[in-house]
């Protein structure tokens, strides 16, 4: 058993109460690490450390270019240790080693990108319409930011938050998921040599009620960035609203993946598989609603079944494995419940019937495909977060748009067509933060990411993301002079 500790004010320590909990390997079903089980006392200490560091200006007062160099060093450390970090993530969340290694290598780009952006945030001089005054606008860091990350891609989604928060000059307290805390703590251990002053980055571990809520409600926390489920996001938003705190919430999705008759159907079939069965479906952008034009419905369906029937399921460390286990026993139970719901609702279980007989002996879930799905069914409206695909049929563009937008979510969508005019029309009409055409699951540090409706608030990545962690201030300068009437606004 590997023993991890939390990071507060540059010091590694146990939880104040001395408690720990075990992190379980999803594939082996065995505990492999001990994580501090923190409480409100640890949150208080972490926020106090971050607040002291912010007030002292050890980071916010540093030249932006110097902050950028620290982020560049973090990027180098991440690249050098990507395989090591990936193996820890696989032990924690059970995802494929190939995917996590690729993620860990790629996430270095966020630190390098925002490191380069740190000294590119420029103020502006608005053309003021008043005589004798001059005004300019400056951007200032918010203060202490709480970064709360999920269990499906802990380090990548931390990078989306940590890199812009630090580039902007803020200090942070990180709270990873209680199911996948080890990789975050290991990452913070590795970057100790990057040059971050003590107290700038702190981390506490534990459950949402014991750690998350005290962190969100702490009076010195000015911003919360969260990726996770809708229920938790709603609770965070409610708590943050009490003190008018800034939030970025990246929540769930029920994304449509739409195939038109003129699409490259072989490419579309691979994109569909990538969209919902990669990462064992444990991704907020999963293309879990497949909309097939009635003219190619059966053709595409057969292509899917032919490829997915023989998919390799098993050990995530094995390079031949294509479907790894889901992250937790509770998540597997949730997925199986939805499969039962789909059957009860009258959808046709075309693939994955063996899941209902598997029980809870392991965390493996086979790819599951429902046909004859109505968009009003629960399996078509609620996020399952597993390898479950709902297949619907449509006649024309208007019906495809109507079905696609008939959801409380609005995170992502896919469109498969060789007609670029149609692609542009669909991209305009679909309500989603991201629309992919002839591809799926593509993200970049240069492009904004986020959703509409119950998919969340705000955007991550891209040059504008740094402004999610900055406050705008107007400064007015005037010569001392007598005013005609002090009781009238100038």
Phi, psi and omega in degrees: 000124177273136183254123178254160179228161180271164182244119178222123177056039177079003182243138175271129184212165174278167173300149182302326180272358179076000185281153176223162170225160185267141170262128187257136174288116185297329181280315182277340181069026184233143175291141181230346181213152175251131184241138176301133179261087191281169177220196186295330179296321178291321177299315179301316181294320182292315180293321178300318179297316179295321180293318178297318180296321179293314182296326180286343178074019182293340178240310181295331180272355178289147177302135181307322179295326178291320175299320180300321179295324176297317178296324176298320178293323175300317178302316180297317181296318179298314180298319182291335185243019185301314182294321178297312179296322181297319180295325176293318179298320179296319177297329184275314187244356172079004181284164184301135178301321181300318180290315184291325177296319177296318178299314184295324176291317185289329185293343175302332181297329179294318180290324179288318182296310182284336171297319177288335182276344187305320181258021177251002179279111186249144173284188179210162180241101179287146179285098184285140184263024182236146181280146171077011179227154177228139181226146173219162182244131177239158179246130184233148177295153184284321186133230180274126179245137175262125181246114185243119190245157183267183184265351187278321176218070192302311187284321178298313183286336170293318179301321180301332183260313187293318184299308178291326180298316180288319179301326180282348178101011180278166167251158190222156166235123183260135172234100177282165175302143178295344179274339185217063182268337191297316185294325178295315179294322177294319177301315181293327176295319183292325185270010179302332182274001185285338179110018177283127176296154179302139177089349180288318177238124179230156180217132174235149184235153180146194185275168178298309180298321186278329186239314184298311183294314176300328179290314181295324185269356182298133185295340180271351177277124184255348183209140175237126173246122188225137167238128181169204185280164184296317183299314179293321178296320178296317180296317178298317180297318179297315181293319181294326183295334181299326179247016177056043179279151177285146178223147163236120184237115174250108192248221189270185179200161172219066197285136177277141174238111195250126182244121177264161185297334183272006181285159167287102190291330177292316178295320179298318180300318178293322178294324178295315180299314178299322185292329186235334183259338172297149182061022182054031177074005185270064179213140183295336183266010182309131176279069191277350173247111179263117179257111182252130174298141186301334181287336182238009183307305185290326181295311181294320180299318180293321176298319179297309183298322181297323181277324190273334181305323186255022181297146182270121184246135177160225188294119182293341178280344180280122182297343179276345182289138179249328177239118181263175179291160170283163195288327186220160176296323179296322179292322177297316179300320179297315180297315180297323177298318180292325177297318177296319179299317179301318178296316181294329180284348177102004175289156180268121180276092185278340181204138175104015181298334183294340179299325183291339179261355188284328182071206185245031181287340177208181181258019181274136176229126179285153173305135185236135183225122176255134171247177182054042181268136172262139185295346177277350179293153179299322181293342178264346184251334186253142181288125182265325179061051179198180185280062184236121183246130177255123184256125178237161181243149176218161184261322186208180183302315183300316180291323178299316179295318181300315180293315182302319184272356181276070182199156177280350183264170176194053184270308185208169177200155175237145178227129180242111181197154174263359181264105183292332175296316177297318180302316180292321177298315181294319180298326179285324188273335182282132179272097179199152179287335178223133173235121176261139176242120180060029171199176178202150177066022177273127176225161180207153175294344182268349187245139180293149179221132178168181188226181178245165176058225182281008172274355170128190184225135174089178182226145174243154181071164185081163186296332181285344184297331180296333180286346172292345183242017180232151174250142177266134179231131175265132179242127181249132177239134180216152173287142175297124181201159177284139177258149185297317182216106183291351182266003178243134180301135184289000000 
